[in-house]
Amino acid sequence: MIEQGLEFYDFMGRVWIDGYLKLKEQASGVTSLTPSPDFLHFYAKDKSSVAEFYYKNDAGTERDLSLVAELPASFTASRMVASDASGVLTSLAAQTQGAILFGNGTTQAFDISNLAWNDTTKVLGIGLSNPVFPNGGGLQIYRSDYPRLTLANSTTGFTSADGYGLVGVGLDLYLENREAGNLIFTTTDTERFRVGAVGQLGIGGATYGTAGQYFRSGGALAAPTWADLDHGNLAGLADDDHTQYLLANGSRALSGSLGMTGAPNLGTAVAPVGTAFCTILDLEPSSSSAGIIRWNGSNILHLYGTQNMFVGRNSGNFTLTGGYNVGFGENTLKVLTSGSRNFAMGSDAMRAATTANDGVALGESAAANVTTAGNFVAVGASALSGATTGSSESVAVGTGAAANSNAPYPIVAIGPRALYFATTGYDIVAIGLQAAQYMLTGQQVVAIGNDAARNSTLMDITALGPGAFRGATTASQQGVAVGGEALGSTTISAGGLTGVGHNVGNNDDGFNVTTGTYLTFLGYRAGQSTATQLTNAMALGANAKVGASNVCVIGGTATALKLGISVPAPTNDLSFNGGSTRTWWMERHTTADTPGNSLTIQAGGATVGATDKAGGDLLLKPGVSTGSAESGVQISGCVAGATGTADRTLSTIIQVLGNKLGLFGVAPVVRPAALTTQLTSITHTAPGTPDYALQDLVQNTGFGFVTKDEGNSFLSVVANLQTRMSEIESRFQGLGALN
């Protein structure tokens, strides 16, 4: 044991200690040592009853060399230690189970998203943070598009086009060999099957057979082999067990259909005898008397004209000059003349078209009466069936969609009976069951949703949602209704309506919008709270109700609403974002040479008729300050100046700052102390005749006054001043301006 110290001077060897090296602990309470250039400063010291090991350099910087200080009491086997930026050991924080430590080039970091170990299931995951496996144990790879396991060696190289791999693509699994080599499958360490570099198949090695051979099973106990296909090797050749074949000796009678091969030319019409099948049916070019397939005397298929095709009884004709037309169904494109690029499918689809171009009609009687209109799409039974020369470039999809429309400009109707009764209305989009069904002559309308604007005949409206604007009439104009049953009252003849939200403008209490104008309702069941029809009113928020014209209401009465200006979660009824200075003010008057208007801020009054109930207080409060800082309230006035039009400067007249008050621009001060205690009030004899015109004092009397009344008058003034100062002090104390 070395109790006084062990010192080495210019010692270049080693000291070996077989046992323990103990450094004597410094005296209790010593927390630092004075550095000396003659020693290496390793020492132990008392620190919270834990002996620890320290080093101090010549600059006096102390380093704790003991791991005890670096590892917190919570250190467990799952924790690790690393050095921080200054070289001091520090304990790494506990990480999510399975996270793996990586070096990122500068520091160490944990990664749980791309490589993770699940110690419970014993699965290593790549690309996911919680790897699992149905039966436990293994490697799980995840990627949202193409998960891949790649193998490479020194022969294959390491680029993306090298090596071998497993790749998942959708529900498919690819086994890849990106090299000019084979895919080889083995069992019991013996090759059984291979796929060669050009796709050839090998059995038991590079045994690819010869062209024309087939893969022949060896049964349950032997490997397959290549075998030649030889009809003579088939069993049962003499058996008559293929009744679908004709016998060469003609002993089996033909029943049913006869299939023919080759390219038989049937020429002109032949009498129907059974059914004939052939690989190729080569007809002459279609004309009125040739190149036609008929049924019971009616033409059912021909290709008359330039790249036309007509399938169906009386489809097309043999006088048309247009080309690239297709008709499927009875009477489709029946009277077409010069029209081209039309497609009609369904009985009577485009049956009246003559010069129509680029039309599409799918469904029974779809666009049945179109003659010259073109560039339209009609899908559904009777869709666009009323159009003749109008409704070009229109779209009608659904049974009866735009069935009566013959508009001069395009319309869009999608849904059964959408725009069903529309006649000359145009620039209309109706999507949904019976959307805008009864709109006859409306224009600039969008109706999307079942029954949207169903009964409307109006101008310039947008109805989005089931039943939106359902009851709007001819007087309804410039309106927007978004949401189920939005502004869907039985009859609405109002204009300038905007309603967004389910059932806006409709109330269970019957206060529905009918003839009101310029109304805006936003929010679930927002509307009006009166049967009186309003003008220029707005209700914003769920169940918000407005009861007078020229009024904006925000929020319903059932739930208190807080309004935040750039604040996602306002604390009070009206909250501004505190990130910058805000100003709440009234704009200047816009009428020339007119004074500004007043702005009144008033607290709420007691209920009308209430007994002895106070009104609410109006509170002006500054923002909350912290520490030694203080905040306050300022009241400014705009001081008058010289006559003219120049803006005057606002001046602070009253300022409250913390517990201080300042008036007329003077720096705020704390509440002044009370005045000096007043002496006993003067008592005197009242003058017989008050004489306030004091003469020069004289020396011929004891008091210097010329007359007695003159002296008493002076004393009465002094007494009056005492009284008035006492009153002033009392009033200032009542205001709190004096203690």
C-alpha positions in Angstrom: 0.0 0.0 0.0 1.3 3.4 -1.0 -0.2 6.0 1.3 1.9 9.2 0.4 1.9 8.9 -3.4 3.9 7.3 -6.1 5.8 9.5 -8.5 7.8 8.8 -11.7 10.2 11.2 -13.3 11.0 10.7 -17.0 10.1 7.1 -16.5 10.2 5.2 -19.9 9.5 1.7 -18.7 6.5 -0.1 -17.4 5.0 -0.7 -13.9 3.4 -4.0 -13.4 1.1 -4.4 -10.4 0.1 -7.9 -9.4 -3.0 -7.2 -7.5 -4.8 -3.9 -7.1 -3.7 -0.3 -7.7 -5.5 1.9 -5.2 -5.4 5.7 -5.3 -6.0 7.3 -2.0 -9.2 9.2 -2.0 -9.0 12.9 -1.5 -10.4 14.5 1.6 -14.1 14.7 1.8 -15.6 17.7 0.1 -12.5 18.3 -2.2 -13.8 18.8 -5.7 -10.7 20.1 -7.6 -7.0 20.0 -7.8 -4.5 22.7 -8.6 -2.7 21.6 -11.9 1.0 21.1 -12.0 3.2 20.6 -15.0 5.2 18.0 -13.2 2.6 15.3 -12.8 0.0 13.3 -14.6 -3.1 14.1 -12.8 -5.0 10.8 -12.2 -6.9 10.8 -9.0 -10.0 9.5 -7.2 -12.3 11.7 -5.3 -15.4 11.5 -3.2 -18.5 12.2 -5.3 -22.0 11.3 -4.0 -20.4 8.4 -2.0 -19.2 6.8 -5.2 -15.5 6.4 -5.7 -14.7 7.5 -9.3 -11.6 7.9 -11.4 -10.6 11.3 -12.8 -7.9 12.9 -14.9 -7.1 16.6 -15.1 -4.8 18.1 -17.8 -2.4 21.1 -17.3 -5.1 23.5 -18.5 -7.3 22.4 -15.5 -9.9 20.5 -17.6 -11.2 17.6 -15.6 -12.3 14.3 -17.3 -14.2 11.6 -15.6 -12.6 8.2 -16.6 -14.9 6.0 -14.8 -17.7 4.2 -16.6 -19.9 4.4 -13.5 -20.5 8.1 -14.2 -21.1 7.5 -17.9 -23.6 4.7 -17.4 -26.9 5.7 -15.7 -28.5 3.6 -13.0 -31.0 2.5 -15.6 -28.2 0.9 -17.8 -29.2 -2.6 -18.8 -27.8 -5.3 -21.1 -29.8 -3.7 -23.9 -28.0 -0.4 -23.7 -24.7 0.7 -25.3 -22.1 3.3 -24.8 -20.5 5.6 -27.4 -18.4 8.7 -27.4 -20.0 12.1 -28.0 -18.6 14.9 -30.2 -16.1 15.9 -27.5 -14.8 12.4 -27.0 -16.7 11.8 -23.7 -18.4 8.5 -23.3 -22.1 8.6 -23.1 -24.9 6.1 -22.8 -27.0 5.5 -25.9 -30.7 5.9 -25.2 -32.9 2.8 -25.1 -34.2 2.0 -28.6 -37.3 0.3 -30.0 -36.9 -3.5 -29.7 -35.2 -4.9 -32.8 -33.4 -1.7 -33.8 -29.9 -2.2 -35.2 -27.0 0.2 -34.8 -25.4 1.5 -38.0 -22.4 3.7 -38.7 -23.6 6.5 -41.0 -20.1 7.9 -41.8 -19.9 10.4 -39.0 -21.8 8.9 -36.0 -23.7 5.8 -35.0 -27.5 5.7 -35.5 -30.2 3.2 -34.9 -32.4 2.0 -37.9 -35.7 0.2 -37.2 -37.3 0.9 -40.6 -35.0 -0.8 -43.0 -33.3 -3.6 -41.0 -34.8 -5.0 -37.8 -34.5 -8.2 -35.6 -37.7 -9.6 -34.0 -36.3 -11.5 -31.0 -39.7 -13.1 -30.3 -40.2 -14.7 -33.7 -36.5 -14.9 -34.5 -37.0 -13.2 -37.8 -34.6 -10.7 -39.5 -36.6 -8.1 -41.4 -35.4 -5.9 -44.3 -37.6 -3.0 -45.3 -40.0 -3.2 -42.3 -39.8 -2.5 -38.6 -41.7 -5.5 -37.2 -40.7 -8.6 -39.1 -42.9 -11.7 -38.6 -43.1 -15.1 -40.2 -46.0 -17.6 -40.2 -44.0 -20.4 -38.5 -41.3 -18.3 -36.8 -37.6 -17.8 -37.7 -36.3 -16.7 -41.0 -35.6 -13.7 -43.3 -38.5 -11.4 -44.3 -38.0 -8.8 -47.0 -40.5 -6.1 -47.7 -40.7 -3.4 -50.4 -43.9 -1.7 -51.7 -43.1 -2.4 -55.4 -40.5 -5.2 -56.1 -39.0 -7.0 -53.0 -35.8 -8.6 -54.2 -33.2 -11.1 -52.8 -30.0 -10.9 -54.9 -27.0 -13.2 -54.9 -23.7 -12.3 -56.7 -20.1 -13.6 -56.7 -16.8 -12.6 -58.2 -17.8 -14.2 -61.5 -21.1 -12.5 -62.0 -20.2 -9.0 -61.0 -22.2 -6.6 -58.9 -24.2 -4.4 -61.2 -28.0 -4.3 -61.3 -27.9 -6.6 -64.3 -25.7 -9.2 -62.6 -26.2 -12.2 -60.3 -29.2 -14.2 -59.3 -32.3 -13.4 -57.4 -35.9 -13.8 -56.2 -38.3 -11.0 -57.1 -41.9 -10.4 -56.1 -44.1 -8.6 -58.7 -47.7 -8.2 -57.6 -48.9 -11.8 -56.9 -46.1 -13.3 -59.0 -42.7 -14.6 -57.9 -39.8 -14.5 -60.3 -36.7 -16.8 -59.9 -34.0 -15.0 -61.9 -30.7 -15.8 -63.4 -29.5 -12.6 -65.0 -26.3 -14.3 -66.2 -25.8 -16.4 -69.4 -26.1 -19.5 -67.3 -28.7 -22.1 -66.2 -31.4 -22.4 -63.5 -30.6 -25.8 -61.9 -32.9 -27.7 -59.6 -31.5 -30.6 -57.4 -32.6 -33.1 -54.9 -30.3 -35.4 -52.8 -27.4 -33.4 -54.1 -28.2 -34.5 -57.6 -29.4 -32.4 -60.5 -32.9 -33.2 -61.6 -33.9 -30.4 -63.9 -32.5 -27.2 -65.5 -33.6 -24.2 -67.6 -30.9 -23.2 -70.0 -29.7 -19.7 -70.9 -31.9 -19.5 -74.0 -34.9 -21.2 -72.3 -34.2 -24.9 -73.2 -35.3 -27.5 -70.8 -32.9 -30.2 -69.5 -33.6 -33.4 -67.6 -30.9 -34.7 -65.3 -28.4 -32.2 -66.6 -27.7 -30.8 -70.0 -30.0 -33.3 -71.7 -32.3 -31.2 -73.8 -33.8 -33.9 -76.1 -34.4 -33.2 -79.7 -37.0 -31.0 -81.4 -40.4 -32.6 -81.4 -39.8 -34.9 -78.3 -42.2 -34.6 -75.4 -41.7 -34.8 -71.6 -42.6 -38.3 -70.5 -43.3 -39.1 -66.9 -41.3 -41.9 -65.3 -44.0 -42.6 -62.7 -43.8 -42.2 -59.0 -40.4 -43.9 -58.6 -38.4 -42.6 -61.6 -37.3 -39.4 -63.2 -39.0 -38.2 -66.4 -37.3 -38.6 -69.8 -37.5 -37.2 -73.3 -39.5 -39.4 -75.7 -40.5 -39.4 -79.4 -44.1 -38.8 -80.3 -45.1 -41.7 -82.5 -48.7 -42.5 -83.3 -47.7 -46.2 -83.5 -46.7 -46.2 -79.9 -50.2 -45.3 -78.8 -52.3 -48.0 -77.2 -55.8 -49.0 -78.4 -55.4 -47.9 -81.9 -57.9 -50.4 -83.1 -60.6 -49.4 -80.6 -63.6 -47.6 -82.0 -63.8 -45.3 -78.9 -63.7 -41.9 -80.6 -67.2 -41.4 -81.7 -66.6 -37.8 -82.6 -64.6 -38.9 -85.6 -65.9 -40.0 -89.0 -64.7 -43.5 -90.0 -62.8 -43.7 -93.3 -65.1 -46.5 -94.4 -68.1 -44.3 -94.0 -69.7 -46.8 -91.6 -70.5 -44.0 -89.0 -73.3 -41.8 -90.1 -73.0 -38.0 -89.8 -75.3 -36.3 -87.3 -75.4 -32.7 -86.3 -72.9 -30.1 -87.7 -70.2 -30.6 -90.2 -66.9 -28.8 -89.6 -64.9 -27.8 -92.7 -61.3 -26.8 -93.0 -59.6 -24.8 -95.7 -61.2 -21.8 -97.3 -64.5 -22.9 -99.0 -66.1 -20.3 -101.2 -69.8 -20.5 -100.8 -70.4 -18.0 -103.7 -74.0 -16.9 -103.9 -76.7 -17.8 -101.4 -77.3 -21.4 -100.8 -80.4 -23.1 -99.3 -80.0 -23.6 -95.6 -79.2 -27.2 -94.9 -78.3 -27.7 -91.2 -75.4 -25.8 -89.8 -71.9 -25.4 -91.4 -68.7 -24.5 -89.6 -65.5 -23.5 -91.4 -62.2 -22.0 -90.5 -62.5 -19.2 -93.1 -65.7 -18.0 -94.7 -64.7 -16.0 -97.7 -67.5 -13.9 -99.1 -67.5 -11.7 -102.1 -67.4 -7.9 -101.6 -70.8 -6.7 -100.2 -73.3 -5.3 -102.6 -77.1 -5.3 -102.8 -77.0 -8.8 -104.2 -73.7 -10.4 -103.0 -71.4 -10.6 -100.0 -74.3 -10.8 -97.6 -75.3 -13.2 -94.8 -79.1 -13.3 -94.5 -81.6 -14.8 -92.0 -85.0 -15.7 -93.2 -84.7 -13.4 -96.1 -83.4 -10.4 -94.1 -79.8 -9.1 -94.3 -78.0 -9.7 -91.0 -74.4 -9.1 -91.9 -72.6 -7.2 -94.6 -69.7 -4.8 -95.1 -71.0 -2.5 -97.7 -69.0 0.7 -98.4 -65.6 1.8 -97.1 -64.6 -0.2 -94.0 -68.2 -0.4 -92.8 -69.6 -3.3 -90.8 -73.3 -3.9 -90.1 -74.6 -6.8 -88.0 -78.3 -7.2 -87.4 -81.5 -7.3 -89.4 -81.8 -4.3 -91.7 -78.7 -2.8 -90.2 -77.1 -0.3 -92.6 -78.0 0.0 -96.3 -76.5 -0.4 -99.8 -76.6 3.3 -100.9 -74.5 5.0 -98.2 -71.3 6.8 -99.2 -69.9 7.3 -95.7 -67.2 5.0 -94.3 -65.8 3.6 -91.1 -69.3 3.0 -89.6 -70.2 0.0 -87.3 -73.8 -1.0 -86.6 -74.8 -3.9 -84.3 -78.6 -4.5 -83.9 -81.8 -4.3 -85.8 -82.3 -1.1 -87.8 -79.0 0.4 -86.6 -77.8 3.1 -89.0 -80.6 2.0 -91.3 -80.9 5.2 -93.4 -77.3 6.5 -93.2 -76.1 8.3 -96.3 -72.9 10.2 -96.1 -72.3 9.9 -92.3 -69.0 8.4 -91.2 -67.2 7.1 -88.1 -70.4 6.2 -86.3 -70.9 3.3 -83.9 -74.4 2.1 -83.0 -75.2 -1.0 -81.0 -78.7 -1.9 -79.9 -82.1 -2.2 -81.6 -83.0 1.0 -83.4 -79.8 2.8 -82.2 -79.2 5.8 -84.6 -81.9 4.4 -86.9 -82.7 7.8 -88.4 -79.1 9.1 -88.8 -78.4 10.3 -92.3 -75.4 12.6 -92.4 -74.4 12.3 -88.7 -70.7 11.9 -88.0 -68.7 10.5 -85.1 -71.7 9.4 -83.1 -71.7 6.6 -80.5 -75.1 5.1 -79.5 -75.2 2.0 -77.3 -78.6 0.7 -76.2 -82.1 0.1 -77.5 -83.3 3.3 -79.3 -80.2 5.2 -78.2 -80.0 8.4 -80.3 -82.8 6.8 -82.4 -84.0 10.1 -84.0 -80.6 11.8 -84.6 -80.3 12.8 -88.2 -77.4 15.2 -88.6 -76.1 15.8 -85.1 -72.7 14.4 -84.4 -69.8 13.9 -82.0 -72.2 12.7 -79.3 -72.2 9.7 -77.0 -75.5 8.0 -76.0 -75.3 4.9 -73.8 -78.5 3.4 -72.4 -82.0 2.6 -73.6 -83.6 5.7 -75.2 -80.6 7.8 -74.2 -80.6 11.0 -76.3 -83.5 9.5 -78.3 -85.2 12.9 -78.8 -82.2 14.6 -80.5 -82.5 15.3 -84.2 -80.2 18.1 -85.4 -79.2 19.3 -81.9 -77.2 17.9 -78.9 -74.0 17.6 -80.9 -71.0 16.9 -78.7 -73.3 15.8 -75.9 -72.9 12.9 -73.6 -75.9 10.9 -72.3 -75.3 7.7 -70.3 -78.1 5.8 -68.6 -81.6 4.6 -69.4 -83.6 7.6 -70.6 -80.7 10.0 -70.0 -81.5 13.3 -71.9 -84.2 11.3 -73.7 -85.9 14.5 -75.0 -83.0 16.8 -75.4 -82.4 18.6 -78.7 -80.3 21.4 -77.3 -78.3 23.7 -79.6 -75.2 23.3 -77.4 -73.7 20.3 -75.6 -75.2 18.7 -72.5 -73.9 15.9 -70.2 -76.4 13.6 -68.6 -75.2 10.5 -66.7 -77.6 8.4 -64.8 -81.1 6.8 -65.3 -83.5 9.6 -66.4 -80.9 12.3 -65.9 -82.1 15.4 -67.8 -85.0 13.2 -69.0 -87.4 16.1 -69.9 -84.8 18.6 -71.1 -85.6 20.0 -74.5 -83.6 23.0 -75.5 -81.6 23.6 -72.3 -77.8 23.6 -72.8 -74.5 23.8 -71.1 -75.9 21.4 -68.5 -74.1 18.6 -66.6 -76.5 16.2 -64.8 -74.9 13.2 -63.1 -77.0 10.8 -61.0 -80.4 9.1 -60.9 -83.0 11.6 -62.1 -80.5 14.5 -61.8 -82.2 17.6 -63.3 -84.9 15.3 -64.6 -87.5 18.0 -65.2 -85.2 20.8 -66.3 -86.7 21.9 -69.7 -84.9 25.0 -70.8 -82.3 25.7 -68.1 -78.7 26.8 -68.9 -75.3 26.8 -67.3 -76.3 24.1 -64.7 -74.3 21.5 -62.9 -76.4 18.8 -61.1 -74.5 15.9 -59.6 -76.3 13.4 -57.3 -79.5 11.4 -57.2 -82.4 13.9 -57.6 -80.1 16.8 -57.7 -82.0 19.8 -59.1 -84.6 17.3 -60.2 -87.6 19.7 -60.5 -85.5 22.7 -61.6 -85.9 24.8 -64.7 -83.3 27.5 -63.9 -80.2 29.3 -64.9 -76.6 29.2 -63.6 -76.8 26.9 -60.6 -74.6 24.2 -59.2 -76.3 21.3 -57.3 -73.9 18.7 -55.8 -75.4 16.0 -53.6 -78.5 13.8 -53.4 -81.6 16.1 -53.5 -79.6 19.3 -53.7 -81.8 22.1 -55.1 -84.4 19.4 -55.6 -87.3 21.9 -55.5 -85.8 24.9 -57.2 -88.1 26.4 -59.8 -87.7 28.7 -62.9 -86.9 31.8 -60.8 -83.9 30.2 -59.1 -80.7 31.6 -60.5 -77.0 32.0 -59.6 -77.1 29.4 -56.8 -74.8 26.8 -55.4 -76.0 23.8 -53.3 -73.5 21.3 -52.1 -74.5 18.4 -49.8 -77.4 15.9 -49.4 -80.8 17.8 -49.6 -78.9 21.1 -49.6 -81.4 23.8 -50.3 -83.8 21.0 -51.3 -87.0 22.7 -50.1 -90.3 21.7 -51.8 -90.3 25.0 -53.8 -87.5 27.5 -54.1 -87.9 30.5 -56.3 -85.0 32.5 -54.7 -81.9 33.6 -56.4 -78.3 34.1 -55.3 -78.3 31.2 -52.9 -75.2 29.4 -51.6 -75.6 26.3 -49.4 -72.8 23.9 -48.4 -73.6 21.1 -46.0 -76.1 18.4 -45.4 -79.7 19.7 -45.3 -78.6 23.4 -45.3 -81.6 25.7 -45.7 -84.0 23.0 -44.6 -85.3 23.0 -41.0 -87.5 20.6 -39.0 -89.3 23.6 -37.6 -90.5 24.6 -41.1 -88.3 27.6 -41.5 -87.3 26.6 -45.1 -85.8 28.9 -47.7 -88.3 29.6 -50.4 -88.2 33.1 -51.8 -85.2 34.5 -49.9 -82.3 36.0 -51.9 -78.6 36.3 -51.6 -78.3 33.8 -48.7 -75.2 31.8 -47.7 -75.5 28.8 -45.4 -72.3 26.8 -44.6 -72.4 23.7 -42.3 -74.6 20.8 -41.3 -78.3 22.0 -41.2 -77.3 25.6 -41.3 -80.2 27.8 -42.2 -82.7 30.5 -41.0 -84.6 30.6 -37.7 -87.6 32.5 -39.0 -90.4 31.9 -41.4 -89.7 35.4 -42.8 -87.8 35.1 -46.1 -84.5 36.9 -45.7 -82.1 38.9 -47.9 -78.3 39.1 -47.7 -78.0 36.8 -44.7 -75.3 34.3 -43.8 -75.2 31.3 -41.3 -71.8 29.6 -40.9 -71.3 26.4 -38.8 -73.2 23.3 -37.9 -76.8 24.1 -36.9 -76.0 27.8 -37.3 -79.3 29.8 -37.7 -79.8 33.4 -38.9 -83.0 35.3 -38.1 -82.7 38.6 -39.9 -81.6 40.1 -43.2 -78.2 41.7 -43.6 -76.8 39.6 -40.7 -74.0 37.0 -40.5 -74.2 34.4 -37.8 -71.2 32.1 -37.0 -71.9 28.9 -35.0 -75.0 27.3 -33.6 -76.5 28.0 -30.2 -76.2 24.4 -29.0 -72.4 24.4 -28.8 -70.2 27.4 -28.1 -68.0 28.2 -31.1 -64.5 29.5 -30.9 -63.1 31.4 -33.9 -59.4 31.2 -34.6 -57.6 33.5 -37.0 -54.6 31.4 -38.1 -55.0 29.4 -34.9 -55.9 25.7 -35.2 -57.1 25.3 -31.6 -58.3 28.7 -30.3 -58.3 29.2 -26.5 -61.0 31.9 -26.4 -64.0 32.9 -28.4 -61.9 34.9 -30.8 -58.2 34.1 -31.0 -55.5 35.6 -33.2 -52.2 33.7 -33.9 -49.6 35.1 -31.6 -46.7 34.9 -34.1 -47.0 38.6 -35.1 -48.6 41.9 -34.2 -52.3 42.0 -35.0 -54.7 45.0 -35.5 -58.5 45.0 -35.1 -60.0 48.1 -36.6 -62.6 49.7 -38.8 -61.6 50.8 -42.3 -61.8 54.5 -43.2 -64.9 56.1 -44.6 -65.0 55.8 -48.4 -67.3 58.7 -49.1 -65.4 61.8 -50.0 -65.0 64.6 -47.4 -66.8 62.6 -44.7 -65.8 62.0 -41.1 -65.1 58.5 -39.9 -67.8 56.3 -38.2 -67.7 55.2 -34.6 -66.9 51.7 -33.5 -68.7 50.6 -30.3 -67.6 47.6 -28.2 -70.1 46.9 -25.6 -70.6 44.0 -23.1 -73.8 42.1 -22.8 -76.8 43.5 -21.0 -79.1 41.8 -18.5 -82.2 39.9 -19.8 -85.0 42.3 -20.8 -87.3 42.7 -17.9 -84.9 41.2 -15.4 -85.0 42.6 -11.8 -81.9 44.2 -10.4 -79.5 42.3 -12.7 -76.2 43.9 -13.7 -75.0 44.1 -17.2 -71.7 42.4 -18.1 -68.4 44.2 -17.6 -66.2 45.3 -20.5 -62.7 44.1 -19.7 -59.6 45.3 -21.5 -56.6 43.1 -20.6 -53.0 43.0 -21.9 -51.2 39.9 -22.8 -49.6 37.8 -20.0 -45.9 38.6 -19.4 -43.3 36.5 -17.7 -40.4 37.1 -15.3 -39.6 40.8 -14.7 -41.4 42.0 -17.9 -44.7 43.7 -17.7 -47.5 44.5 -20.2 -50.3 47.0 -20.2 -53.1 48.9 -22.1 -52.9 52.1 -24.1 -55.6 54.5 -25.0 -54.7 57.0 -27.8 -56.3 60.0 -29.2 -55.9 61.8 -32.6 -54.8 65.3 -31.7 -56.1 68.2 -33.7 -53.6 70.3 -35.8 -53.7 72.9 -38.4 -56.7 73.2 -40.7 -56.2 71.0 -43.8 -56.4 67.4 -45.2 -53.2 66.0 -43.7 -53.6 62.9 -41.4 -52.9 63.7 -37.8 -50.7 61.5 -35.5 -52.3 59.3 -32.8 -51.0 60.1 -29.4 -51.1 57.9 -26.3 -53.3 59.7 -23.7 -53.8 57.0 -21.1 -51.3 54.1 -20.5 -51.5 51.3 -18.0 -48.2 49.4 -17.7 -48.2 46.6 -15.1 -49.3 48.3 -11.8 -48.5 51.8 -13.2 -50.6 54.5 -14.8 -49.6 57.3 -17.1 -51.7 60.2 -18.4 -51.2 62.5 -21.4 -48.1 60.7 -22.6 -46.3 60.9 -19.3 -44.4 57.7 -18.4 -46.6 55.4 -16.2 -45.9 55.6 -12.5 -47.0 53.4 -9.6 -49.8 54.6 -7.4 -48.7 57.8 -5.5 -48.5 57.9 -1.7 -51.1 59.7 0.3 -50.8 63.5 0.8 -49.3 65.0 3.9 -51.7 64.9 6.8 -53.7 68.1 6.9 -53.4 70.3 9.9 -56.4 71.3 12.0 -58.7 73.5 10.0 -58.5 77.2 10.7 -61.3 78.8 12.7 -62.0 82.5 12.6 -64.7 85.1 12.9 -66.4 85.6 9.6 -65.9 89.1 8.2 -68.8 91.5 8.6 -68.3 92.5 5.0 -65.9 90.3 3.0 -63.0 92.3 1.7 -61.0 90.2 -0.9 -59.2 93.2 -2.3 -56.2 93.0 0.1 -54.2 96.2 0.5 -50.5 96.3 0.9 -49.6 95.1 4.4 -48.7 97.7 6.9 -46.5 97.7 9.9 -48.7 99.8 12.3 -50.7 96.8 13.5 -49.9 93.3 14.9 -51.2 91.4 11.8 -50.3 93.8 9.0 -53.9 94.0 7.6 -55.5 97.3 7.1 -58.8 96.3 8.4 -60.2 93.4 10.4 -62.5 92.3 7.6 -59.6 92.2 5.3 -57.7 89.8 7.6 -60.8 87.6 8.1 -61.4 87.5 4.4 -57.9 86.1 3.9 -58.4 83.5 6.6 -61.7 82.4 5.0 -59.9 81.8 1.6 -57.2 79.7 3.4 -59.9 77.7 5.2 -61.7 77.1 1.9 -58.5 75.9 0.2 -58.1 73.4 3.1 -61.6 72.0 2.5 -61.1 71.7 -1.2 -57.7 70.0 -0.9 -59.3 67.5 1.4 -62.1 66.9 -1.1 -59.5 66.4 -3.9 -57.5 63.9 -1.9 -60.7 62.0 -1.0 -61.7 61.8 -4.7 -58.3 60.6 -5.9 -58.2 58.0 -3.2 -61.7 56.9 -4.4 -60.3 56.5 -7.9 -57.3 54.6 -6.6 -54.9 57.2 -7.8 -53.6 57.9 -4.2 -53.1 55.7 -1.2 
